[in-house]
Each structure stands twice: as structure tokens, then as C-alpha cells.
Amino acid sequence: MEQRETSTDELAVALMSALCESGARTVMDLTRELGIRRSQMERLLALMGSSEALGGLDYIEEVAEGGQVLVRLTEKGRALCADNPAQKE
């Protein structure tokens, strides 16, 4: 069985969906759920995060809590979830 390459857009949607549904999650939990390598997750976090140097979209942020790194939505990310009709069903 051949594994299809998942596009960055599909991964970004999957990441936002997971965070819209459940709130803050560990990086490792999200990596496992999305079925991607840690390096792919790091690139996705940079794209979706608030790094101006990397042109991030500012939808998520990483915070250290209890010895773990959590990924959670920013205000802009929460607004995007609120505007998504699929999240309201």
C-alpha cells in the first residue's frame, strides 16, 4: 500500500481542527495524531505560529507548562475557530 504525501495545507487544517476541538495539546500528541515526523511538526508550528521572521500566521502559540510544551490557539486562532461553521456542528 502506497502512502500519499499530505500537503502542508491539509496538515494546517488538521492541526487547527484538533486545537479547535480540544484546546491546548502537547507537541507530541499532535505529532502522533497527525501522523507526521517531529521535523514536519516543527515546520508546521513555525508556519502557524507567531514568528514574524518566519512569516507565521499567528494562529497558534507554544507555551511551556508543567515540563511540557503545549500548543494552543492565539486570540486570532480562536476567532478563526469561532468563524468556522464546521466547528459549530
Stockholm file with secondary structure:
# STOCKHOLM 1.0

chainA/1-89         MEQRETSTDELAVALMSALCESGARTVMDLTRELGIRRSQMERLLALMGSSEALGGLDYIEEVAEGGQVLVRLTEKGRALCADNPAQKE
#=GR chainA/1-89 SS CCCCCCCHHHHHHHHHHHHHHHCCEEHHHHHHHHTCCHHHHHHHHHHHSCCTTTTCCSSEEEEEETTEEEEEECHHHHHHHHHCGGGGC
#=GC SS_cons        CCCCCCCHHHHHHHHHHHHHHHCCEEHHHHHHHHTCCHHHHHHHHHHHSCCTTTTCCSSEEEEEETTEEEEEECHHHHHHHHHCGGGGC
//
